[in-house]
Amino acid sequence: SNIKIIYIPPITTSSSTESLYEISGYDLLKFLCLHYLCSQNQPQTTYD
């Protein structure tokens, strides 16, 4: 299965690149975590 990642930075009026980097980094990390969990044969979910 081919997974295409298309990330479009949010349009903000702020000129701070650090904010955009933190947001994009968080989104990317969250995506990688979800992809990792979904790719596991035996997902370890401990939801109460």
C-alpha positions in Angstrom: 0.0 0.0 0.0 1.4 3.4 -1.0 1.1 6.1 1.6 1.4 9.6 0.2 2.1 12.4 2.7 0.9 15.8 1.6 1.5 18.4 4.2 0.2 21.9 3.8 1.4 24.3 6.4 -1.5 26.2 8.1 -1.9 29.8 6.9 -1.2 32.1 9.8 -0.6 35.8 10.1 2.3 35.2 12.4 5.8 35.5 10.9 7.2 33.1 13.5 8.8 30.1 11.8 9.3 28.4 15.1 5.5 28.1 15.6 5.1 26.6 12.2 7.9 24.2 12.8 6.5 23.0 16.1 3.0 22.5 14.6 4.3 20.6 11.6 6.7 18.6 13.8 3.8 17.6 16.1 1.6 16.7 13.2 4.3 14.6 11.6 5.1 12.9 14.9 1.4 12.1 15.5 1.1 10.7 12.0 4.2 8.5 12.5 2.8 7.2 15.8 -0.6 6.4 14.3 1.1 4.7 11.3 3.3 2.7 13.6 0.4 1.6 15.7 -1.7 0.7 12.7 1.2 -1.3 11.1 1.5 -3.5 14.2 0.1 -7.0 13.9 -0.8 -7.0 17.5 -1.7 -3.4 18.6 -1.2 -2.8 22.3 -4.1 -0.7 23.2 -4.6 0.1 26.9 -7.7 2.2 26.8 -9.8 2.1 29.9 
